[in-house]
Amino acid sequence: MAAEEEDEVEWVVESIAGFLRGPDWSIPILDFVEQKCEVFDDEEESKLTYTEIHQEYKELVEKLLEGYLKEIGINEDQFQEACASPLAKTRTSQAILQPVLAAEDFTIFKAMMVQKNIEMQLQAIRIIQERNERK
């Protein structure tokens, strides 16, 4: 790969990473995950509603990404190339890209939803404990 191509891929990866860290992406994604995660449990068998919610999530991710890519002039080929690049394979990039990967991979999606459900349950328990301690 020529240095110019590498620079372009790096710019695309950095640009997308910046968007994925920003509020235009994180707020709608977090809202969706928090609203929908309560039906997810850690059981082996997946329920039909999981698939329906995953489809809704996939549509949300596509809409957000397509809007951003169109806004800054990145085409689908550039996006695919950036996602396949070594820069996108680093541990940090993988963590940032997880919500995008979850749109394509149901296993990642379900794990993310189960994790958020557990986090929210633990948060609720802490709030209840704090209220009881004040009484």
DSSP file with accessible surface (Angstrom, degrees, kcal/mol):
  #  RESIDUE AA STRUCTURE BP1 BP2  ACC     N-H-->O    O-->H-N    N-H-->O    O-->H-N    TCO  KAPPA ALPHA  PHI   PSI    X-CA   Y-CA   Z-CA
    1    1 A M              0   0  128      0, 0.0     2,-0.0     0, 0.0     5,-0.0   0.000 360.0 360.0 360.0 131.9    0.0    0.0    0.0
    2    2 A A     >  -     0   0   54      1,-0.1     4,-2.5     4,-0.0     5,-0.2  -0.309 360.0-113.0 -70.3 155.0    1.4    3.4   -1.0
    3    3 A A  H  > S+     0   0   70      1,-0.2     4,-2.5     2,-0.2     5,-0.2   0.875 117.9  54.8 -57.0 -37.7    2.0    6.0    1.7
    4    4 A E  H  > S+     0   0  164      1,-0.2     4,-2.1     2,-0.2    -1,-0.2   0.917 108.9  47.2 -63.7 -42.7   -0.8    8.2    0.3
    5    5 A E  H  > S+     0   0   99      2,-0.2     4,-2.7     1,-0.2    -2,-0.2   0.904 111.2  51.8 -64.7 -41.8   -3.3    5.3    0.6
    6    6 A E  H  X S+     0   0  106     -4,-2.5     4,-2.8     1,-0.2    -2,-0.2   0.903 108.9  50.8 -60.9 -42.1   -2.2    4.5    4.1
    7    7 A D  H  X S+     0   0  101     -4,-2.5     4,-2.6     2,-0.2    -1,-0.2   0.907 110.9  48.7 -61.6 -41.3   -2.7    8.2    5.0
    8    8 A E  H  X S+     0   0   84     -4,-2.1     4,-2.6     2,-0.2    -2,-0.2   0.937 112.4  47.4 -65.0 -45.2   -6.2    8.1    3.6
    9    9 A V  H  X S+     0   0    9     -4,-2.7     4,-3.0     1,-0.2     5,-0.2   0.930 112.2  50.7 -61.3 -43.9   -7.1    4.9    5.4
   10   10 A E  H  X S+     0   0   91     -4,-2.8     4,-2.9     1,-0.2     5,-0.2   0.925 110.4  49.5 -60.1 -43.3   -5.7    6.4    8.6
   11   11 A W  H  X S+     0   0  133     -4,-2.6     4,-2.7     2,-0.2    -1,-0.2   0.927 111.9  48.3 -61.4 -43.9   -7.7    9.5    8.1
   12   12 A V  H  X S+     0   0    1     -4,-2.6     4,-2.7     2,-0.2     5,-0.2   0.945 113.2  47.2 -62.7 -46.5  -10.9    7.4    7.5
   13   13 A V  H  X S+     0   0   13     -4,-3.0     4,-2.8     1,-0.2    -2,-0.2   0.942 115.0  46.0 -60.9 -47.2  -10.3    5.3   10.6
   14   14 A E  H  X S+     0   0  103     -4,-2.9     4,-2.5    -5,-0.2    -1,-0.2   0.899 112.9  50.5 -62.7 -41.3   -9.6    8.3   12.8
   15   15 A S  H  X S+     0   0   21     -4,-2.7     4,-2.2    -5,-0.2    -2,-0.2   0.938 113.2  44.5 -62.7 -47.7  -12.6   10.1   11.5
   16   16 A I  H  X S+     0   0    7     -4,-2.7     4,-2.8     2,-0.2    -2,-0.2   0.922 112.4  52.3 -64.8 -42.4  -14.9    7.2   12.1
   17   17 A A  H  X S+     0   0   10     -4,-2.8     4,-1.2    -5,-0.2    -1,-0.2   0.911 108.6  51.4 -60.3 -41.4  -13.4    6.6   15.6
   18   18 A G  H  X S+     0   0   36     -4,-2.5     4,-0.7     1,-0.2     3,-0.4   0.924 111.1  47.4 -61.3 -43.3  -14.0   10.3   16.4
   19   19 A F  H >< S+     0   0   23     -4,-2.2     3,-1.1     1,-0.2     6,-0.5   0.928 109.2  53.5 -62.7 -43.8  -17.6   10.0   15.3
   20   20 A L  H 3< S+     0   0   11     -4,-2.8    -1,-0.2     1,-0.3    -2,-0.2   0.708 110.4  47.9 -68.3 -19.0  -18.1    6.8   17.3
   21   21 A R  H 3< S+     0   0  145     -4,-1.2    -1,-0.3    -3,-0.4    -2,-0.2   0.578 100.7  89.5 -90.0 -13.6  -16.8    8.6   20.5
   22   22 A G  S XX S-     0   0   17     -3,-1.1     4,-2.8    -4,-0.7     3,-1.0  -0.328  87.8-109.7 -88.4 168.5  -19.1   11.6   19.9
   23   23 A P  H 3> S+     0   0   79      0, 0.0     4,-1.6     0, 0.0    -1,-0.1   0.787 109.9  68.0 -68.5 -28.2  -22.6   12.4   21.1
   24   24 A D  H 34 S+     0   0  116      1,-0.2    -4,-0.1     2,-0.1    -5,-0.1   0.792 118.3  24.7 -63.6 -24.9  -24.2   12.1   17.6
   25   25 A W  H <> S+     0   0    6     -3,-1.0     4,-2.0    -6,-0.5     5,-0.2   0.832 123.1  49.3 -99.0 -52.4  -23.4    8.3   17.8
   26   26 A S  H  X S+     0   0   48     -4,-2.8     4,-2.9    -7,-0.4     5,-0.3   0.850 105.9  54.7 -67.3 -36.1  -23.2    7.5   21.5
   27   27 A I  H  X S+     0   0   94     -4,-1.6     4,-2.7    -5,-0.2     5,-0.2   0.969 112.5  40.5 -66.0 -52.3  -26.4    9.1   22.7
   28   28 A P  H  > S+     0   0   38      0, 0.0     4,-2.3     0, 0.0    -1,-0.2   0.910 118.6  48.4 -63.0 -36.7  -28.8    7.3   20.3
   29   29 A I  H  X S+     0   0   11     -4,-2.0     4,-2.8     2,-0.2     5,-0.2   0.951 113.9  45.2 -67.1 -48.0  -26.9    4.0   20.7
   30   30 A L  H  X S+     0   0   77     -4,-2.9     4,-2.9    -5,-0.2     5,-0.3   0.920 112.5  51.7 -62.3 -43.1  -26.9    4.2   24.5
   31   31 A D  H  X S+     0   0   75     -4,-2.7     4,-2.3    -5,-0.3    -1,-0.2   0.936 112.2  46.7 -57.3 -46.5  -30.6    5.2   24.6
   32   32 A F  H  X S+     0   0   22     -4,-2.3     4,-2.2    -5,-0.2     5,-0.2   0.951 114.0  46.6 -60.9 -50.6  -31.5    2.2   22.4
   33   33 A V  H  X S+     0   0    7     -4,-2.8     4,-2.0     1,-0.2    -2,-0.2   0.927 114.0  47.8 -61.5 -44.7  -29.4   -0.3   24.4
   34   34 A E  H  < S+     0   0   68     -4,-2.9     4,-0.4     1,-0.2    -1,-0.2   0.884 114.4  46.5 -65.6 -37.9  -30.7    1.0   27.8
   35   35 A Q  H  < S+     0   0  135     -4,-2.3    -1,-0.2    -5,-0.3    -2,-0.2   0.838 122.7  33.3 -72.2 -32.3  -34.3    0.9   26.6
   36   36 A K  H >< S+     0   0   58     -4,-2.2     3,-1.0    -5,-0.2     4,-0.2   0.597  96.1  81.9-102.2 -12.6  -34.1   -2.6   25.0
   37   37 A C  G >< S+     0   0    2     -4,-2.0     3,-2.1     1,-0.2    80,-0.2   0.749  70.0  81.3 -72.0 -20.5  -31.7   -4.5   27.2
   38   38 A E  G 3  S+     0   0  147     -4,-0.4    -1,-0.2     1,-0.3    -2,-0.1   0.750  88.4  55.3 -61.8 -22.4  -34.1   -5.5   30.0
   39   39 A V  G <  S+     0   0   62     -3,-1.0     2,-0.4    10,-0.1    -1,-0.3   0.624  89.5  95.6 -83.6  -9.8  -35.5   -8.4   28.0
   40   40 A F    <   +     0   0    1     -3,-2.1     2,-0.3    -4,-0.2     6,-0.0  -0.665  49.7 173.5 -87.7 130.7  -32.0  -10.0   27.5
   41   41 A D        -     0   0   46     -2,-0.4    73,-0.1     2,-0.1    74,-0.1  -0.796  43.4-106.8-126.9 175.3  -30.8  -12.7   29.9
   42   42 A D  S    S+     0   0  133     -2,-0.3     2,-0.1    72,-0.1    -2,-0.0   0.216  71.2 129.5 -89.7  15.0  -27.8  -14.9   29.9
   43   43 A E        -     0   0  119      2,-0.1    -2,-0.1     1,-0.1     0, 0.0  -0.372  65.5-122.6 -71.8 153.2  -29.6  -18.1   28.9
   44   44 A E  S    S+     0   0  187      2,-0.1     2,-0.3    -2,-0.1    -1,-0.1   0.911  91.7  72.5 -60.1 -47.5  -28.2  -20.2   26.1
   45   45 A E  S    S-     0   0  157      1,-0.0     2,-0.3     0, 0.0    -2,-0.1  -0.539  77.0-139.7 -79.1 134.4  -31.3  -20.0   24.0
   46   46 A S        -     0   0   48     -2,-0.3     2,-0.2    -6,-0.0    -2,-0.1  -0.704  14.3-131.3 -92.7 144.7  -32.2  -16.8   22.2
   47   47 A K    >>  -     0   0   85     -2,-0.3     3,-1.0     1,-0.1     4,-1.0  -0.548  21.3-114.0 -91.3 159.2  -35.7  -15.5   22.1
   48   48 A L  H >> S+     0   0  124      1,-0.3     4,-1.9     2,-0.2     3,-0.5   0.876 115.5  62.3 -59.2 -37.4  -37.5  -14.3   18.9
   49   49 A T  H 3> S+     0   0   61      1,-0.2     4,-2.7     2,-0.2    -1,-0.3   0.836  95.5  61.4 -60.6 -30.0  -37.7  -10.8   20.4
   50   50 A Y  H <> S+     0   0    0     -3,-1.0     4,-2.6     1,-0.2    -1,-0.2   0.918 104.6  47.6 -60.2 -44.4  -33.9  -10.7   20.5
   51   51 A T  H <X S+     0   0   78     -4,-1.0     4,-2.2    -3,-0.5    -1,-0.2   0.904 111.9  49.6 -64.2 -41.6  -33.8  -11.1   16.7
   52   52 A E  H  X S+     0   0  102     -4,-1.9     4,-2.0     2,-0.2    -2,-0.2   0.922 113.1  46.2 -63.6 -43.7  -36.4   -8.4   16.2
   53   53 A I  H  X S+     0   0   14     -4,-2.7     4,-2.6     1,-0.2    -2,-0.2   0.897 110.1  54.3 -66.4 -39.4  -34.5   -6.0   18.5
   54   54 A H  H  X S+     0   0   18     -4,-2.6     4,-2.8    -5,-0.2    -1,-0.2   0.912 107.2  51.0 -61.1 -40.4  -31.2   -6.8   16.8
   55   55 A Q  H  X S+     0   0   90     -4,-2.2     4,-2.2     2,-0.2    -1,-0.2   0.923 110.3  48.9 -63.6 -43.2  -32.8   -5.9   13.4
   56   56 A E  H  X S+     0   0   78     -4,-2.0     4,-2.1     2,-0.2    -1,-0.2   0.912 112.4  49.3 -59.9 -43.2  -34.0   -2.5   14.9
   57   57 A Y  H  X S+     0   0    0     -4,-2.6     4,-2.9     2,-0.2     5,-0.2   0.925 108.5  52.5 -62.4 -45.0  -30.4   -2.0   16.2
   58   58 A K  H  X S+     0   0   52     -4,-2.8     4,-2.6     1,-0.2    -1,-0.2   0.912 109.5  49.4 -58.4 -43.5  -28.9   -2.8   12.8
   59   59 A E  H  X S+     0   0  108     -4,-2.2     4,-2.4     2,-0.2    -1,-0.2   0.897 111.1  49.6 -64.1 -40.9  -31.2   -0.3   11.1
   60   60 A L  H  X S+     0   0   31     -4,-2.1     4,-2.7     2,-0.2     5,-0.2   0.944 112.1  47.6 -62.9 -48.0  -30.3    2.4   13.7
   61   61 A V  H  X S+     0   0    4     -4,-2.9     4,-2.9     1,-0.2     5,-0.3   0.932 113.0  48.5 -59.5 -46.5  -26.5    1.7   13.2
   62   62 A E  H  X S+     0   0   75     -4,-2.6     4,-3.0    -5,-0.2     5,-0.3   0.918 112.0  49.0 -61.4 -43.6  -26.8    1.8    9.4
   63   63 A K  H  X S+     0   0  141     -4,-2.4     4,-2.1    -5,-0.2    -2,-0.2   0.940 114.5  44.5 -62.9 -45.7  -28.8    5.1    9.5
   64   64 A L  H  X S+     0   0   29     -4,-2.7     4,-2.1     2,-0.2    -2,-0.2   0.934 117.9  43.6 -64.8 -47.1  -26.3    6.8   11.9
   65   65 A L  H  X S+     0   0   13     -4,-2.9     4,-3.1    -5,-0.2     5,-0.3   0.931 113.5  49.9 -65.7 -46.4  -23.2    5.6   10.0
   66   66 A E  H  X S+     0   0  117     -4,-3.0     4,-2.5    -5,-0.3     5,-0.2   0.911 110.8  50.7 -59.9 -42.4  -24.6    6.3    6.5
   67   67 A G  H  X S+     0   0   40     -4,-2.1     4,-2.2    -5,-0.3    -1,-0.2   0.931 114.3  43.7 -60.8 -44.3  -25.6    9.8    7.5
   68   68 A Y  H  X S+     0   0   33     -4,-2.1     4,-2.0     2,-0.2    -2,-0.2   0.938 113.9  48.9 -67.3 -47.9  -22.1   10.5    8.9
   69   69 A L  H  X>S+     0   0   18     -4,-3.1     5,-2.5     1,-0.2     4,-1.0   0.905 113.3  47.6 -61.2 -40.2  -20.2    8.9    6.0
   70   70 A K  H  <5S+     0   0  177     -4,-2.5     3,-0.5    -5,-0.3    -1,-0.2   0.922 108.7  55.8 -65.9 -41.2  -22.3   10.9    3.5
   71   71 A E  H  <5S+     0   0  151     -4,-2.2    -2,-0.2    -5,-0.2    -1,-0.2   0.869 117.4  33.1 -59.9 -39.0  -21.8   14.1    5.5
   72   72 A I  H  <5S-     0   0   51     -4,-2.0    -1,-0.2    -5,-0.1    -2,-0.2   0.446 114.5-110.0-103.3   1.7  -18.0   13.9    5.4
   73   73 A G  T  <5 +     0   0   57     -4,-1.0     2,-0.5    -3,-0.5    -3,-0.2   0.831  63.2 146.2  81.9  33.3  -17.7   12.2    2.0
   74   74 A I      < -     0   0    8     -5,-2.5    -1,-0.2    -6,-0.2    -2,-0.1  -0.910  35.6-147.8-101.7 125.6  -16.5    8.7    2.8
   75   75 A N     >  -     0   0   85     -2,-0.5     4,-2.2     1,-0.1     5,-0.2  -0.393  28.0-102.1 -87.8 172.3  -17.8    6.1    0.4
   76   76 A E  H  > S+     0   0  139      1,-0.2     4,-2.9     2,-0.2     5,-0.2   0.868 120.2  54.5 -63.1 -37.1  -18.6    2.4    1.3
   77   77 A D  H  > S+     0   0  126      2,-0.2     4,-2.6     1,-0.2    -1,-0.2   0.928 109.4  47.6 -62.5 -43.8  -15.4    1.1   -0.2
   78   78 A Q  H  > S+     0   0   40      2,-0.2     4,-2.4     1,-0.2    -1,-0.2   0.904 112.6  50.1 -63.0 -40.2  -13.3    3.5    1.9
   79   79 A F  H  X S+     0   0   21     -4,-2.2     4,-2.5     2,-0.2    -2,-0.2   0.943 111.9  46.6 -63.4 -47.6  -15.3    2.5    5.0
   80   80 A Q  H  X S+     0   0  100     -4,-2.9     4,-1.6     1,-0.2    -2,-0.2   0.908 112.9  50.2 -61.2 -42.6  -14.8   -1.2    4.3
   81   81 A E  H  X S+     0   0   75     -4,-2.6     4,-0.8    -5,-0.2    -1,-0.2   0.914 110.8  49.5 -62.8 -42.3  -11.1   -0.7    3.6
   82   82 A A  H >< S+     0   0    2     -4,-2.4     3,-0.8     1,-0.2     6,-0.4   0.917 110.0  50.5 -63.8 -42.4  -10.7    1.2    6.9
   83   83 A C  H 3< S+     0   0   36     -4,-2.5    -1,-0.2     1,-0.2    -2,-0.2   0.805 112.7  47.1 -67.0 -28.1  -12.5   -1.4    8.9
   84   84 A A  H 3< S+     0   0   68     -4,-1.6    -1,-0.2    -5,-0.2    -2,-0.2   0.558  92.5 105.4 -88.5  -7.9  -10.2   -4.1    7.4
   85   85 A S  S XX S-     0   0    9     -3,-0.8     3,-1.0    -4,-0.8     4,-0.6  -0.290  84.2-113.6 -74.4 157.3   -7.0   -2.2    8.0
   86   86 A P  G >4 S+     0   0  109      0, 0.0     3,-1.1     0, 0.0     4,-0.4   0.835 115.7  64.1 -57.3 -31.0   -4.5   -3.0   10.8
   87   87 A L  G >4 S+     0   0   62      1,-0.3     3,-0.8     2,-0.2     6,-0.2   0.863 101.4  49.3 -60.8 -36.2   -5.4    0.3   12.4
   88   88 A A  G <4 S+     0   0    3     -3,-1.0    -1,-0.3    -6,-0.4     9,-0.1   0.599 102.8  64.1 -79.1  -9.9   -9.0   -0.9   13.0
   89   89 A K  G << S+     0   0  125     -3,-1.1    -1,-0.2    -4,-0.6    -2,-0.2   0.453  75.5 111.1 -95.1  -1.4   -7.7   -4.2   14.5
   90   90 A T  S <> S-     0   0   63     -3,-0.8     4,-2.7    -4,-0.4     5,-0.2  -0.314  82.1-110.8 -68.9 160.1   -6.0   -2.6   17.5
   91   91 A R  H  > S+     0   0  222      1,-0.2     4,-2.0     2,-0.2     5,-0.2   0.906 118.3  49.1 -58.7 -43.4   -7.5   -3.3   20.9
   92   92 A T  H  > S+     0   0   96      1,-0.2     4,-2.1     2,-0.2    -1,-0.2   0.942 112.4  47.4 -63.1 -46.8   -8.6    0.3   21.3
   93   93 A S  H  > S+     0   0   19     -6,-0.2     4,-2.9     1,-0.2    -2,-0.2   0.894 109.1  54.7 -63.2 -39.4  -10.2    0.4   17.9
   94   94 A Q  H  X S+     0   0   75     -4,-2.7     4,-1.0     1,-0.2    -1,-0.2   0.908 108.2  49.2 -60.7 -41.9  -12.0   -2.9   18.5
   95   95 A A  H  < S+     0   0   68     -4,-2.0     3,-0.4     1,-0.2    -1,-0.2   0.915 114.1  45.2 -64.0 -41.5  -13.5   -1.5   21.7
   96   96 A I  H  < S+     0   0   29     -4,-2.1     4,-0.3     1,-0.2    -2,-0.2   0.880 115.4  47.5 -68.8 -37.6  -14.7    1.6   19.8
   97   97 A L  H >X S+     0   0   19     -4,-2.9     4,-2.7     1,-0.2     3,-1.0   0.580  83.4  97.9 -81.0  -9.1  -16.0   -0.5   16.9
   98   98 A Q  H 3X S+     0   0   82     -4,-1.0     4,-2.6    -3,-0.4    -1,-0.2   0.888  81.5  50.7 -51.2 -46.6  -17.9   -3.0   19.1
   99   99 A P  H 3> S+     0   0   23      0, 0.0     4,-0.6     0, 0.0    -1,-0.3   0.857 112.9  47.6 -62.6 -29.4  -21.3   -1.3   18.7
  100  100 A V  H X> S+     0   0   16     -3,-1.0     3,-1.0    -4,-0.3     4,-0.7   0.938 112.4  48.2 -72.4 -46.1  -20.8   -1.3   14.9
  101  101 A L  H >X S+     0   0   64     -4,-2.7     4,-2.1     1,-0.3     3,-0.9   0.856 103.2  63.4 -61.8 -33.8  -19.7   -5.0   14.9
  102  102 A A  H 3< S+     0   0    0     -4,-2.6     7,-0.4    -5,-0.3    -1,-0.3   0.787  94.3  61.3 -63.0 -26.4  -22.7   -5.8   17.1
  103  103 A A  H << S+     0   0    1     -3,-1.0    -1,-0.3    -4,-0.6    -2,-0.2   0.852 114.8  33.3 -67.8 -31.8  -25.0   -4.7   14.2
  104  104 A E  H << S+     0   0  128     -3,-0.9     2,-0.6    -4,-0.7    -2,-0.2   0.705 117.3  56.0 -95.2 -23.4  -23.5   -7.4   12.0
  105  105 A D     X  -     0   0   68     -4,-2.1     4,-2.3     1,-0.1     3,-0.2  -0.919  60.4-164.5-120.6 108.8  -22.8  -10.1   14.6
  106  106 A F  H  > S+     0   0   56     -2,-0.6     4,-3.2     1,-0.2     5,-0.2   0.858  90.2  58.1 -60.0 -36.1  -25.8  -11.3   16.7
  107  107 A T  H  > S+     0   0  107      1,-0.2     4,-2.2     2,-0.2    -1,-0.2   0.927 109.2  44.0 -61.6 -44.9  -23.4  -13.0   19.3
  108  108 A I  H  > S+     0   0   47     -3,-0.2     4,-2.4     2,-0.2    -1,-0.2   0.921 114.4  51.6 -64.5 -42.1  -21.6   -9.7   20.0
  109  109 A F  H  X S+     0   0    0     -4,-2.3     4,-2.5    -7,-0.4    -2,-0.2   0.945 110.3  46.8 -59.9 -49.9  -25.0   -7.9   20.1
  110  110 A K  H  X S+     0   0   26     -4,-3.2     4,-2.9     1,-0.2     5,-0.3   0.928 112.2  50.4 -61.8 -43.2  -26.5  -10.3   22.6
  111  111 A A  H  X S+     0   0   58     -4,-2.2     4,-2.5    -5,-0.2    -1,-0.2   0.912 111.0  49.5 -61.2 -40.9  -23.4  -10.2   24.8
  112  112 A M  H  X S+     0   0   26     -4,-2.4     4,-2.2     2,-0.2    -1,-0.2   0.922 113.3  46.1 -64.2 -42.1  -23.5   -6.3   24.8
  113  113 A M  H  X S+     0   0    0     -4,-2.5     4,-2.4     2,-0.2    -2,-0.2   0.909 112.6  49.0 -69.7 -41.9  -27.2   -6.3   25.7
  114  114 A V  H  X S+     0   0   12     -4,-2.9     4,-2.5     2,-0.2    -2,-0.2   0.935 111.5  50.9 -61.3 -45.1  -26.9   -8.9   28.5
  115  115 A Q  H  X S+     0   0  101     -4,-2.5     4,-2.6    -5,-0.3    -2,-0.2   0.924 111.0  47.3 -59.1 -45.9  -23.9   -6.9   29.9
  116  116 A K  H  X S+     0   0   38     -4,-2.2     4,-2.6     2,-0.2    -1,-0.2   0.905 110.2  53.1 -65.3 -38.3  -25.9   -3.6   29.9
  117  117 A N  H  X S+     0   0   15     -4,-2.4     4,-2.3     2,-0.2    -2,-0.2   0.943 110.6  46.9 -61.4 -45.1  -28.9   -5.3   31.5
  118  118 A I  H  X S+     0   0   67     -4,-2.5     4,-2.7     1,-0.2     5,-0.2   0.933 111.7  51.1 -62.1 -45.5  -26.6   -6.6   34.3
  119  119 A E  H  X S+     0   0   82     -4,-2.6     4,-2.3     1,-0.2    -1,-0.2   0.912 111.3  47.6 -58.6 -43.5  -25.0   -3.2   34.7
  120  120 A M  H  X S+     0   0   60     -4,-2.6     4,-2.3     2,-0.2    -1,-0.2   0.885 111.2  50.8 -68.9 -36.2  -28.4   -1.5   35.0
  121  121 A Q  H  X S+     0   0  106     -4,-2.3     4,-2.4     2,-0.2    -2,-0.2   0.926 111.4  48.1 -64.9 -43.5  -29.6   -4.1   37.5
  122  122 A L  H  X S+     0   0   87     -4,-2.7     4,-2.5     2,-0.2    -2,-0.2   0.900 110.7  51.5 -63.5 -39.5  -26.5   -3.6   39.7
  123  123 A Q  H  X S+     0   0  101     -4,-2.3     4,-2.3    -5,-0.2    -1,-0.2   0.922 109.6  49.8 -63.0 -42.1  -27.0    0.2   39.5
  124  124 A A  H  X S+     0   0   48     -4,-2.3     4,-2.4     1,-0.2    -2,-0.2   0.911 109.9  51.0 -63.6 -41.3  -30.6   -0.2   40.6
  125  125 A I  H  X S+     0   0   84     -4,-2.4     4,-2.8     1,-0.2    -2,-0.2   0.927 109.4  50.6 -62.7 -43.5  -29.5   -2.4   43.5
  126  126 A R  H  X S+     0   0  129     -4,-2.5     4,-2.6     2,-0.2    -1,-0.2   0.911 109.9  50.2 -60.8 -42.0  -27.0    0.2   44.6
  127  127 A I  H  X S+     0   0   67     -4,-2.3     4,-2.3     2,-0.2    -1,-0.2   0.933 111.7  47.8 -63.4 -43.1  -29.6    3.0   44.5
  128  128 A I  H  X S+     0   0   92     -4,-2.4     4,-2.4     1,-0.2    -2,-0.2   0.932 112.0  49.9 -63.0 -43.7  -32.0    0.9   46.6
  129  129 A Q  H  X S+     0   0  105     -4,-2.8     4,-2.1     1,-0.2    -2,-0.2   0.921 110.4  50.1 -62.0 -42.7  -29.2    0.1   49.1
  130  130 A E  H  X S+     0   0   96     -4,-2.6     4,-1.3     1,-0.2    -1,-0.2   0.912 110.9  49.1 -63.6 -40.4  -28.2    3.7   49.4
  131  131 A R  H  X S+     0   0  148     -4,-2.3     4,-0.7     1,-0.2    -1,-0.2   0.897 111.4  49.5 -64.8 -40.9  -31.8    4.7   50.0
  132  132 A N  H  < S+     0   0   93     -4,-2.4     3,-0.4     1,-0.2    -1,-0.2   0.831 107.4  54.9 -68.0 -32.2  -32.2    2.1   52.7
  133  133 A E  H  < S+     0   0  152     -4,-2.1    -1,-0.2     1,-0.2    -2,-0.2   0.806 104.1  55.2 -69.9 -29.7  -29.0    3.2   54.4
  134  134 A R  H  <        0   0  189     -4,-1.3    -1,-0.2    -5,-0.2    -2,-0.2   0.710 360.0 360.0 -75.2 -20.9  -30.3    6.7   54.7
  135  135 A K     <        0   0  201     -4,-0.7    -3,-0.0    -3,-0.4    -4,-0.0  -0.280 360.0 360.0 -74.5 360.0  -33.5    5.7   56.5
